[in-house]
C-alpha cells in the first residue's frame, strides 16, 4: 500500500541518484502492483531525443507523476497501470516498437533509461524473489494471447 508523502519527502526522493530512484521504482511498483504514467487529451505522454529515440516515462506513485505534469504536460493527469499489464503489454510492445523506458524522471530531466525487456526482467526477478503472482508474467506469448 502506498503512503502519502509530504512535498519535502517528494523533493528529497527526486534528489536521489537515478540508480537509487530505479531501485525505489522496482520496490514500490512490485509492492503496489502498479506503475504510473501521465495521460492527456492526446493520450499517454512520451518524448523524443535529438537522435529520434522515443521514451515513455513511468513513476512508482501518482504524486511523482503529478509533479511532472507541467509545461508540455500541464494538461495531463497521473494514470495508473496494473503491473501485470505494464509488464506484458506495455514493455513487450515498447520493445517491439524500439521505444525506451524513462524510469522515474525527475524535475531536472534526469532518469534511468532502460530497455523495456531489461526492466521487465528486473521486475520478474523481484516478483519471483518476493513470491508475488502477477498473473501471466511467465508466459512468453502473453502479449499475443497465444
Chimera marker file (.cmm) of the C-alpha trace (Angstrom):
<marker_set name="trace">
<marker id="1" x="0.000" y="0.000" z="0.000" r="1" g="1" b="0" radius="0.5"/>
<marker id="2" x="1.421" y="3.374" z="-0.927" r="1" g="1" b="0" radius="0.5"/>
<marker id="3" x="1.948" y="6.068" z="1.663" r="1" g="1" b="0" radius="0.5"/>
<marker id="4" x="1.154" y="9.756" z="1.419" r="1" g="1" b="0" radius="0.5"/>
<marker id="5" x="4.362" y="11.754" z="1.117" r="1" g="1" b="0" radius="0.5"/>
<marker id="6" x="4.980" y="15.354" z="2.052" r="1" g="1" b="0" radius="0.5"/>
<marker id="7" x="6.253" y="17.833" z="-0.532" r="1" g="1" b="0" radius="0.5"/>
<marker id="8" x="9.642" y="17.749" z="1.224" r="1" g="1" b="0" radius="0.5"/>
<marker id="9" x="9.781" y="13.955" z="1.004" r="1" g="1" b="0" radius="0.5"/>
<marker id="10" x="8.935" y="14.082" z="-2.705" r="1" g="1" b="0" radius="0.5"/>
<marker id="11" x="11.688" y="16.645" z="-3.284" r="1" g="1" b="0" radius="0.5"/>
<marker id="12" x="14.221" y="14.538" z="-1.365" r="1" g="1" b="0" radius="0.5"/>
<marker id="13" x="13.320" y="11.449" z="-3.380" r="1" g="1" b="0" radius="0.5"/>
<marker id="14" x="13.675" y="13.337" z="-6.670" r="1" g="1" b="0" radius="0.5"/>
<marker id="15" x="17.167" y="14.360" z="-5.482" r="1" g="1" b="0" radius="0.5"/>
<marker id="16" x="18.259" y="10.716" z="-5.217" r="1" g="1" b="0" radius="0.5"/>
<marker id="17" x="20.546" y="9.410" z="-7.946" r="1" g="1" b="0" radius="0.5"/>
<marker id="18" x="18.946" y="7.814" z="-10.992" r="1" g="1" b="0" radius="0.5"/>
<marker id="19" x="20.158" y="4.397" z="-9.790" r="1" g="1" b="0" radius="0.5"/>
<marker id="20" x="18.584" y="4.928" z="-6.352" r="1" g="1" b="0" radius="0.5"/>
<marker id="21" x="15.320" y="6.057" z="-7.952" r="1" g="1" b="0" radius="0.5"/>
<marker id="22" x="15.400" y="2.986" z="-10.225" r="1" g="1" b="0" radius="0.5"/>
<marker id="23" x="15.709" y="0.711" z="-7.190" r="1" g="1" b="0" radius="0.5"/>
<marker id="24" x="12.896" y="2.585" z="-5.429" r="1" g="1" b="0" radius="0.5"/>
<marker id="25" x="10.768" y="2.258" z="-8.580" r="1" g="1" b="0" radius="0.5"/>
<marker id="26" x="11.288" y="-1.522" z="-8.660" r="1" g="1" b="0" radius="0.5"/>
<marker id="27" x="10.451" y="-1.876" z="-4.970" r="1" g="1" b="0" radius="0.5"/>
<marker id="28" x="7.343" y="0.301" z="-4.970" r="1" g="1" b="0" radius="0.5"/>
<marker id="29" x="5.781" y="-0.934" z="-8.202" r="1" g="1" b="0" radius="0.5"/>
<marker id="30" x="6.126" y="-4.552" z="-7.118" r="1" g="1" b="0" radius="0.5"/>
<marker id="31" x="4.739" y="-3.802" z="-3.641" r="1" g="1" b="0" radius="0.5"/>
<marker id="32" x="1.786" y="-1.848" z="-5.068" r="1" g="1" b="0" radius="0.5"/>
<marker id="33" x="1.362" y="-3.923" z="-8.267" r="1" g="1" b="0" radius="0.5"/>
<marker id="34" x="1.018" y="-0.802" z="-10.395" r="1" g="1" b="0" radius="0.5"/>
<marker id="35" x="3.007" y="1.856" z="-12.206" r="1" g="1" b="0" radius="0.5"/>
<marker id="36" x="2.042" y="5.428" z="-13.009" r="1" g="1" b="0" radius="0.5"/>
<marker id="37" x="2.351" y="7.494" z="-16.150" r="1" g="1" b="0" radius="0.5"/>
<marker id="38" x="0.761" y="10.689" z="-17.440" r="1" g="1" b="0" radius="0.5"/>
<marker id="39" x="-2.165" y="10.863" z="-19.817" r="1" g="1" b="0" radius="0.5"/>
<marker id="40" x="-3.703" y="13.875" z="-21.522" r="1" g="1" b="0" radius="0.5"/>
<marker id="41" x="-6.213" y="14.518" z="-24.278" r="1" g="1" b="0" radius="0.5"/>
<marker id="42" x="-3.689" y="13.275" z="-26.846" r="1" g="1" b="0" radius="0.5"/>
<marker id="43" x="-3.033" y="10.028" z="-24.989" r="1" g="1" b="0" radius="0.5"/>
<marker id="44" x="-0.113" y="8.844" z="-22.917" r="1" g="1" b="0" radius="0.5"/>
<marker id="45" x="2.925" y="11.112" z="-22.753" r="1" g="1" b="0" radius="0.5"/>
<marker id="46" x="6.205" y="10.367" z="-24.445" r="1" g="1" b="0" radius="0.5"/>
<marker id="47" x="9.179" y="12.359" z="-25.599" r="1" g="1" b="0" radius="0.5"/>
<marker id="48" x="11.960" y="12.033" z="-28.162" r="1" g="1" b="0" radius="0.5"/>
<marker id="49" x="15.624" y="12.914" z="-28.056" r="1" g="1" b="0" radius="0.5"/>
<marker id="50" x="17.761" y="14.555" z="-30.752" r="1" g="1" b="0" radius="0.5"/>
<marker id="51" x="18.503" y="11.140" z="-32.262" r="1" g="1" b="0" radius="0.5"/>
<marker id="52" x="14.804" y="10.374" z="-32.695" r="1" g="1" b="0" radius="0.5"/>
<marker id="53" x="14.611" y="7.781" z="-29.921" r="1" g="1" b="0" radius="0.5"/>
<marker id="54" x="11.212" y="7.636" z="-28.211" r="1" g="1" b="0" radius="0.5"/>
<marker id="55" x="10.850" y="7.384" z="-24.440" r="1" g="1" b="0" radius="0.5"/>
<marker id="56" x="7.818" y="6.683" z="-22.271" r="1" g="1" b="0" radius="0.5"/>
<marker id="57" x="8.092" y="7.904" z="-18.651" r="1" g="1" b="0" radius="0.5"/>
<marker id="58" x="6.864" y="5.894" z="-15.667" r="1" g="1" b="0" radius="0.5"/>
<marker id="59" x="6.829" y="6.565" z="-11.923" r="1" g="1" b="0" radius="0.5"/>
<marker id="60" x="6.156" y="4.398" z="-8.856" r="1" g="1" b="0" radius="0.5"/>
<marker id="61" x="3.411" y="6.630" z="-7.417" r="1" g="1" b="0" radius="0.5"/>
<marker id="62" x="0.900" y="9.227" z="-8.583" r="1" g="1" b="0" radius="0.5"/>
<marker id="63" x="2.483" y="12.110" z="-6.652" r="1" g="1" b="0" radius="0.5"/>
<marker id="64" x="5.720" y="11.762" z="-8.627" r="1" g="1" b="0" radius="0.5"/>
<marker id="65" x="3.920" y="11.677" z="-11.968" r="1" g="1" b="0" radius="0.5"/>
<marker id="66" x="1.756" y="14.616" z="-10.914" r="1" g="1" b="0" radius="0.5"/>
<marker id="67" x="4.850" y="16.674" z="-10.057" r="1" g="1" b="0" radius="0.5"/>
<marker id="68" x="5.957" y="16.375" z="-13.698" r="1" g="1" b="0" radius="0.5"/>
<marker id="69" x="2.523" y="17.354" z="-15.068" r="1" g="1" b="0" radius="0.5"/>
<marker id="70" x="3.755" y="20.806" z="-16.076" r="1" g="1" b="0" radius="0.5"/>
<marker id="71" x="4.874" y="22.724" z="-19.167" r="1" g="1" b="0" radius="0.5"/>
<marker id="72" x="4.185" y="20.482" z="-22.180" r="1" g="1" b="0" radius="0.5"/>
<marker id="73" x="2.369" y="18.013" z="-19.937" r="1" g="1" b="0" radius="0.5"/>
<marker id="74" x="0.286" y="20.551" z="-17.988" r="1" g="1" b="0" radius="0.5"/>
<marker id="75" x="-2.969" y="19.096" z="-19.368" r="1" g="1" b="0" radius="0.5"/>
<marker id="76" x="-2.050" y="15.599" z="-18.163" r="1" g="1" b="0" radius="0.5"/>
<marker id="77" x="-3.171" y="13.602" z="-15.163" r="1" g="1" b="0" radius="0.5"/>
<marker id="78" x="-1.494" y="10.645" z="-13.438" r="1" g="1" b="0" radius="0.5"/>
<marker id="79" x="-2.773" y="7.356" z="-14.822" r="1" g="1" b="0" radius="0.5"/>
<marker id="80" x="-2.226" y="4.008" z="-13.059" r="1" g="1" b="0" radius="0.5"/>
<marker id="81" x="-1.405" y="0.830" z="-14.950" r="1" g="1" b="0" radius="0.5"/>
<marker id="82" x="-1.631" y="-2.604" z="-13.341" r="1" g="1" b="0" radius="0.5"/>
<marker id="83" x="1.869" y="-4.041" z="-13.100" r="1" g="1" b="0" radius="0.5"/>
<marker id="84" x="0.938" y="-7.239" z="-14.956" r="1" g="1" b="0" radius="0.5"/>
<marker id="85" x="-0.449" y="-5.208" z="-17.877" r="1" g="1" b="0" radius="0.5"/>
<marker id="86" x="2.618" y="-2.957" z="-17.844" r="1" g="1" b="0" radius="0.5"/>
<marker id="87" x="4.941" y="-5.959" z="-17.962" r="1" g="1" b="0" radius="0.5"/>
<marker id="88" x="3.080" y="-7.974" z="-20.587" r="1" g="1" b="0" radius="0.5"/>
<marker id="89" x="1.592" y="-5.390" z="-22.905" r="1" g="1" b="0" radius="0.5"/>
<marker id="90" x="3.459" y="-2.143" z="-22.460" r="1" g="1" b="0" radius="0.5"/>
<marker id="91" x="7.036" y="-3.328" z="-22.063" r="1" g="1" b="0" radius="0.5"/>
<marker id="92" x="6.796" y="-6.008" z="-24.739" r="1" g="1" b="0" radius="0.5"/>
<marker id="93" x="5.027" y="-3.604" z="-27.098" r="1" g="1" b="0" radius="0.5"/>
<marker id="94" x="7.600" y="-0.896" z="-26.466" r="1" g="1" b="0" radius="0.5"/>
<marker id="95" x="10.407" y="-3.360" z="-27.208" r="1" g="1" b="0" radius="0.5"/>
<marker id="96" x="8.668" y="-4.411" z="-30.433" r="1" g="1" b="0" radius="0.5"/>
<marker id="97" x="8.411" y="-0.726" z="-31.413" r="1" g="1" b="0" radius="0.5"/>
<marker id="98" x="12.036" y="0.103" z="-30.463" r="1" g="1" b="0" radius="0.5"/>
<marker id="99" x="10.983" y="2.502" z="-27.706" r="1" g="1" b="0" radius="0.5"/>
<marker id="100" x="12.721" y="3.043" z="-24.396" r="1" g="1" b="0" radius="0.5"/>
<marker id="101" x="11.552" y="3.478" z="-20.817" r="1" g="1" b="0" radius="0.5"/>
<marker id="102" x="12.337" y="6.625" z="-18.844" r="1" g="1" b="0" radius="0.5"/>
<marker id="103" x="12.233" y="5.248" z="-15.303" r="1" g="1" b="0" radius="0.5"/>
<marker id="104" x="11.255" y="7.762" z="-12.611" r="1" g="1" b="0" radius="0.5"/>
<marker id="105" x="12.100" y="11.070" z="-14.353" r="1" g="1" b="0" radius="0.5"/>
<marker id="106" x="12.811" y="13.987" z="-12.022" r="1" g="1" b="0" radius="0.5"/>
<marker id="107" x="12.126" y="17.699" z="-12.480" r="1" g="1" b="0" radius="0.5"/>
<marker id="108" x="15.673" y="18.233" z="-13.748" r="1" g="1" b="0" radius="0.5"/>
<marker id="109" x="15.073" y="15.684" z="-16.522" r="1" g="1" b="0" radius="0.5"/>
<marker id="110" x="17.309" y="13.028" z="-15.019" r="1" g="1" b="0" radius="0.5"/>
<marker id="111" x="16.090" y="9.454" z="-15.200" r="1" g="1" b="0" radius="0.5"/>
<marker id="112" x="17.301" y="5.915" z="-15.660" r="1" g="1" b="0" radius="0.5"/>
<marker id="113" x="16.851" y="4.932" z="-19.297" r="1" g="1" b="0" radius="0.5"/>
<marker id="114" x="16.054" y="1.266" z="-19.711" r="1" g="1" b="0" radius="0.5"/>
<marker id="115" x="15.437" y="-1.155" z="-22.491" r="1" g="1" b="0" radius="0.5"/>
<marker id="116" x="11.859" y="-2.382" z="-21.902" r="1" g="1" b="0" radius="0.5"/>
<marker id="117" x="12.836" y="-6.048" z="-21.747" r="1" g="1" b="0" radius="0.5"/>
<marker id="118" x="15.653" y="-5.372" z="-19.270" r="1" g="1" b="0" radius="0.5"/>
<marker id="119" x="13.190" y="-3.573" z="-16.997" r="1" g="1" b="0" radius="0.5"/>
<marker id="120" x="10.747" y="-6.455" z="-17.425" r="1" g="1" b="0" radius="0.5"/>
<marker id="121" x="13.479" y="-8.936" z="-16.455" r="1" g="1" b="0" radius="0.5"/>
<marker id="122" x="14.265" y="-6.894" z="-13.332" r="1" g="1" b="0" radius="0.5"/>
<marker id="123" x="10.580" y="-6.794" z="-12.384" r="1" g="1" b="0" radius="0.5"/>
<marker id="124" x="10.175" y="-10.543" z="-12.957" r="1" g="1" b="0" radius="0.5"/>
<marker id="125" x="13.220" y="-11.239" z="-10.779" r="1" g="1" b="0" radius="0.5"/>
<marker id="126" x="11.803" y="-9.166" z="-7.931" r="1" g="1" b="0" radius="0.5"/>
<marker id="127" x="8.300" y="-10.628" z="-8.185" r="1" g="1" b="0" radius="0.5"/>
<marker id="128" x="9.782" y="-14.138" z="-8.124" r="1" g="1" b="0" radius="0.5"/>
<marker id="129" x="12.038" y="-13.240" z="-5.207" r="1" g="1" b="0" radius="0.5"/>
<marker id="130" x="9.018" y="-11.934" z="-3.278" r="1" g="1" b="0" radius="0.5"/>
<marker id="131" x="6.791" y="-14.823" z="-4.416" r="1" g="1" b="0" radius="0.5"/>
<marker id="132" x="4.272" y="-12.441" z="-5.965" r="1" g="1" b="0" radius="0.5"/>
<marker id="133" x="1.747" y="-13.689" z="-8.507" r="1" g="1" b="0" radius="0.5"/>
<marker id="134" x="1.041" y="-11.008" z="-11.087" r="1" g="1" b="0" radius="0.5"/>
<marker id="135" x="-0.751" y="-13.280" z="-13.496" r="1" g="1" b="0" radius="0.5"/>
<marker id="136" x="0.789" y="-14.423" z="-16.750" r="1" g="1" b="0" radius="0.5"/>
<marker id="137" x="4.185" y="-12.744" z="-16.428" r="1" g="1" b="0" radius="0.5"/>
<marker id="138" x="5.932" y="-16.064" z="-17.028" r="1" g="1" b="0" radius="0.5"/>
<marker id="139" x="4.160" y="-16.702" z="-20.325" r="1" g="1" b="0" radius="0.5"/>
<marker id="140" x="6.345" y="-15.941" z="-23.321" r="1" g="1" b="0" radius="0.5"/>
<marker id="141" x="3.376" y="-15.136" z="-25.542" r="1" g="1" b="0" radius="0.5"/>
<marker id="142" x="1.121" y="-13.320" z="-23.071" r="1" g="1" b="0" radius="0.5"/>
<marker id="143" x="1.142" y="-10.196" z="-25.250" r="1" g="1" b="0" radius="0.5"/>
<marker id="144" x="-0.280" y="-12.099" z="-28.238" r="1" g="1" b="0" radius="0.5"/>
<marker id="145" x="-2.712" y="-14.230" z="-26.273" r="1" g="1" b="0" radius="0.5"/>
<marker id="146" x="-1.214" y="-17.422" z="-27.768" r="1" g="1" b="0" radius="0.5"/>
<link id1="1" id2="2" r="1" g="1" b="0" radius="0.2"/>
<link id1="2" id2="3" r="1" g="1" b="0" radius="0.2"/>
<link id1="3" id2="4" r="1" g="1" b="0" radius="0.2"/>
<link id1="4" id2="5" r="1" g="1" b="0" radius="0.2"/>
<link id1="5" id2="6" r="1" g="1" b="0" radius="0.2"/>
<link id1="6" id2="7" r="1" g="1" b="0" radius="0.2"/>
<link id1="7" id2="8" r="1" g="1" b="0" radius="0.2"/>
<link id1="8" id2="9" r="1" g="1" b="0" radius="0.2"/>
<link id1="9" id2="10" r="1" g="1" b="0" radius="0.2"/>
<link id1="10" id2="11" r="1" g="1" b="0" radius="0.2"/>
<link id1="11" id2="12" r="1" g="1" b="0" radius="0.2"/>
<link id1="12" id2="13" r="1" g="1" b="0" radius="0.2"/>
<link id1="13" id2="14" r="1" g="1" b="0" radius="0.2"/>
<link id1="14" id2="15" r="1" g="1" b="0" radius="0.2"/>
<link id1="15" id2="16" r="1" g="1" b="0" radius="0.2"/>
<link id1="16" id2="17" r="1" g="1" b="0" radius="0.2"/>
<link id1="17" id2="18" r="1" g="1" b="0" radius="0.2"/>
<link id1="18" id2="19" r="1" g="1" b="0" radius="0.2"/>
<link id1="19" id2="20" r="1" g="1" b="0" radius="0.2"/>
<link id1="20" id2="21" r="1" g="1" b="0" radius="0.2"/>
<link id1="21" id2="22" r="1" g="1" b="0" radius="0.2"/>
<link id1="22" id2="23" r="1" g="1" b="0" radius="0.2"/>
<link id1="23" id2="24" r="1" g="1" b="0" radius="0.2"/>
<link id1="24" id2="25" r="1" g="1" b="0" radius="0.2"/>
<link id1="25" id2="26" r="1" g="1" b="0" radius="0.2"/>
<link id1="26" id2="27" r="1" g="1" b="0" radius="0.2"/>
<link id1="27" id2="28" r="1" g="1" b="0" radius="0.2"/>
<link id1="28" id2="29" r="1" g="1" b="0" radius="0.2"/>
<link id1="29" id2="30" r="1" g="1" b="0" radius="0.2"/>
<link id1="30" id2="31" r="1" g="1" b="0" radius="0.2"/>
<link id1="31" id2="32" r="1" g="1" b="0" radius="0.2"/>
<link id1="32" id2="33" r="1" g="1" b="0" radius="0.2"/>
<link id1="33" id2="34" r="1" g="1" b="0" radius="0.2"/>
<link id1="34" id2="35" r="1" g="1" b="0" radius="0.2"/>
<link id1="35" id2="36" r="1" g="1" b="0" radius="0.2"/>
<link id1="36" id2="37" r="1" g="1" b="0" radius="0.2"/>
<link id1="37" id2="38" r="1" g="1" b="0" radius="0.2"/>
<link id1="38" id2="39" r="1" g="1" b="0" radius="0.2"/>
<link id1="39" id2="40" r="1" g="1" b="0" radius="0.2"/>
<link id1="40" id2="41" r="1" g="1" b="0" radius="0.2"/>
<link id1="41" id2="42" r="1" g="1" b="0" radius="0.2"/>
<link id1="42" id2="43" r="1" g="1" b="0" radius="0.2"/>
<link id1="43" id2="44" r="1" g="1" b="0" radius="0.2"/>
<link id1="44" id2="45" r="1" g="1" b="0" radius="0.2"/>
<link id1="45" id2="46" r="1" g="1" b="0" radius="0.2"/>
<link id1="46" id2="47" r="1" g="1" b="0" radius="0.2"/>
<link id1="47" id2="48" r="1" g="1" b="0" radius="0.2"/>
<link id1="48" id2="49" r="1" g="1" b="0" radius="0.2"/>
<link id1="49" id2="50" r="1" g="1" b="0" radius="0.2"/>
<link id1="50" id2="51" r="1" g="1" b="0" radius="0.2"/>
<link id1="51" id2="52" r="1" g="1" b="0" radius="0.2"/>
<link id1="52" id2="53" r="1" g="1" b="0" radius="0.2"/>
<link id1="53" id2="54" r="1" g="1" b="0" radius="0.2"/>
<link id1="54" id2="55" r="1" g="1" b="0" radius="0.2"/>
<link id1="55" id2="56" r="1" g="1" b="0" radius="0.2"/>
<link id1="56" id2="57" r="1" g="1" b="0" radius="0.2"/>
<link id1="57" id2="58" r="1" g="1" b="0" radius="0.2"/>
<link id1="58" id2="59" r="1" g="1" b="0" radius="0.2"/>
<link id1="59" id2="60" r="1" g="1" b="0" radius="0.2"/>
<link id1="60" id2="61" r="1" g="1" b="0" radius="0.2"/>
<link id1="61" id2="62" r="1" g="1" b="0" radius="0.2"/>
<link id1="62" id2="63" r="1" g="1" b="0" radius="0.2"/>
<link id1="63" id2="64" r="1" g="1" b="0" radius="0.2"/>
<link id1="64" id2="65" r="1" g="1" b="0" radius="0.2"/>
<link id1="65" id2="66" r="1" g="1" b="0" radius="0.2"/>
<link id1="66" id2="67" r="1" g="1" b="0" radius="0.2"/>
<link id1="67" id2="68" r="1" g="1" b="0" radius="0.2"/>
<link id1="68" id2="69" r="1" g="1" b="0" radius="0.2"/>
<link id1="69" id2="70" r="1" g="1" b="0" radius="0.2"/>
<link id1="70" id2="71" r="1" g="1" b="0" radius="0.2"/>
<link id1="71" id2="72" r="1" g="1" b="0" radius="0.2"/>
<link id1="72" id2="73" r="1" g="1" b="0" radius="0.2"/>
<link id1="73" id2="74" r="1" g="1" b="0" radius="0.2"/>
<link id1="74" id2="75" r="1" g="1" b="0" radius="0.2"/>
<link id1="75" id2="76" r="1" g="1" b="0" radius="0.2"/>
<link id1="76" id2="77" r="1" g="1" b="0" radius="0.2"/>
<link id1="77" id2="78" r="1" g="1" b="0" radius="0.2"/>
<link id1="78" id2="79" r="1" g="1" b="0" radius="0.2"/>
<link id1="79" id2="80" r="1" g="1" b="0" radius="0.2"/>
<link id1="80" id2="81" r="1" g="1" b="0" radius="0.2"/>
<link id1="81" id2="82" r="1" g="1" b="0" radius="0.2"/>
<link id1="82" id2="83" r="1" g="1" b="0" radius="0.2"/>
<link id1="83" id2="84" r="1" g="1" b="0" radius="0.2"/>
<link id1="84" id2="85" r="1" g="1" b="0" radius="0.2"/>
<link id1="85" id2="86" r="1" g="1" b="0" radius="0.2"/>
<link id1="86" id2="87" r="1" g="1" b="0" radius="0.2"/>
<link id1="87" id2="88" r="1" g="1" b="0" radius="0.2"/>
<link id1="88" id2="89" r="1" g="1" b="0" radius="0.2"/>
<link id1="89" id2="90" r="1" g="1" b="0" radius="0.2"/>
<link id1="90" id2="91" r="1" g="1" b="0" radius="0.2"/>
<link id1="91" id2="92" r="1" g="1" b="0" radius="0.2"/>
<link id1="92" id2="93" r="1" g="1" b="0" radius="0.2"/>
<link id1="93" id2="94" r="1" g="1" b="0" radius="0.2"/>
<link id1="94" id2="95" r="1" g="1" b="0" radius="0.2"/>
<link id1="95" id2="96" r="1" g="1" b="0" radius="0.2"/>
<link id1="96" id2="97" r="1" g="1" b="0" radius="0.2"/>
<link id1="97" id2="98" r="1" g="1" b="0" radius="0.2"/>
<link id1="98" id2="99" r="1" g="1" b="0" radius="0.2"/>
<link id1="99" id2="100" r="1" g="1" b="0" radius="0.2"/>
<link id1="100" id2="101" r="1" g="1" b="0" radius="0.2"/>
<link id1="101" id2="102" r="1" g="1" b="0" radius="0.2"/>
<link id1="102" id2="103" r="1" g="1" b="0" radius="0.2"/>
<link id1="103" id2="104" r="1" g="1" b="0" radius="0.2"/>
<link id1="104" id2="105" r="1" g="1" b="0" radius="0.2"/>
<link id1="105" id2="106" r="1" g="1" b="0" radius="0.2"/>
<link id1="106" id2="107" r="1" g="1" b="0" radius="0.2"/>
<link id1="107" id2="108" r="1" g="1" b="0" radius="0.2"/>
<link id1="108" id2="109" r="1" g="1" b="0" radius="0.2"/>
<link id1="109" id2="110" r="1" g="1" b="0" radius="0.2"/>
<link id1="110" id2="111" r="1" g="1" b="0" radius="0.2"/>
<link id1="111" id2="112" r="1" g="1" b="0" radius="0.2"/>
<link id1="112" id2="113" r="1" g="1" b="0" radius="0.2"/>
<link id1="113" id2="114" r="1" g="1" b="0" radius="0.2"/>
<link id1="114" id2="115" r="1" g="1" b="0" radius="0.2"/>
<link id1="115" id2="116" r="1" g="1" b="0" radius="0.2"/>
<link id1="116" id2="117" r="1" g="1" b="0" radius="0.2"/>
<link id1="117" id2="118" r="1" g="1" b="0" radius="0.2"/>
<link id1="118" id2="119" r="1" g="1" b="0" radius="0.2"/>
<link id1="119" id2="120" r="1" g="1" b="0" radius="0.2"/>
<link id1="120" id2="121" r="1" g="1" b="0" radius="0.2"/>
<link id1="121" id2="122" r="1" g="1" b="0" radius="0.2"/>
<link id1="122" id2="123" r="1" g="1" b="0" radius="0.2"/>
<link id1="123" id2="124" r="1" g="1" b="0" radius="0.2"/>
<link id1="124" id2="125" r="1" g="1" b="0" radius="0.2"/>
<link id1="125" id2="126" r="1" g="1" b="0" radius="0.2"/>
<link id1="126" id2="127" r="1" g="1" b="0" radius="0.2"/>
<link id1="127" id2="128" r="1" g="1" b="0" radius="0.2"/>
<link id1="128" id2="129" r="1" g="1" b="0" radius="0.2"/>
<link id1="129" id2="130" r="1" g="1" b="0" radius="0.2"/>
<link id1="130" id2="131" r="1" g="1" b="0" radius="0.2"/>
<link id1="131" id2="132" r="1" g="1" b="0" radius="0.2"/>
<link id1="132" id2="133" r="1" g="1" b="0" radius="0.2"/>
<link id1="133" id2="134" r="1" g="1" b="0" radius="0.2"/>
<link id1="134" id2="135" r="1" g="1" b="0" radius="0.2"/>
<link id1="135" id2="136" r="1" g="1" b="0" radius="0.2"/>
<link id1="136" id2="137" r="1" g="1" b="0" radius="0.2"/>
<link id1="137" id2="138" r="1" g="1" b="0" radius="0.2"/>
<link id1="138" id2="139" r="1" g="1" b="0" radius="0.2"/>
<link id1="139" id2="140" r="1" g="1" b="0" radius="0.2"/>
<link id1="140" id2="141" r="1" g="1" b="0" radius="0.2"/>
<link id1="141" id2="142" r="1" g="1" b="0" radius="0.2"/>
<link id1="142" id2="143" r="1" g="1" b="0" radius="0.2"/>
<link id1="143" id2="144" r="1" g="1" b="0" radius="0.2"/>
<link id1="144" id2="145" r="1" g="1" b="0" radius="0.2"/>
<link id1="145" id2="146" r="1" g="1" b="0" radius="0.2"/>
</marker_set>
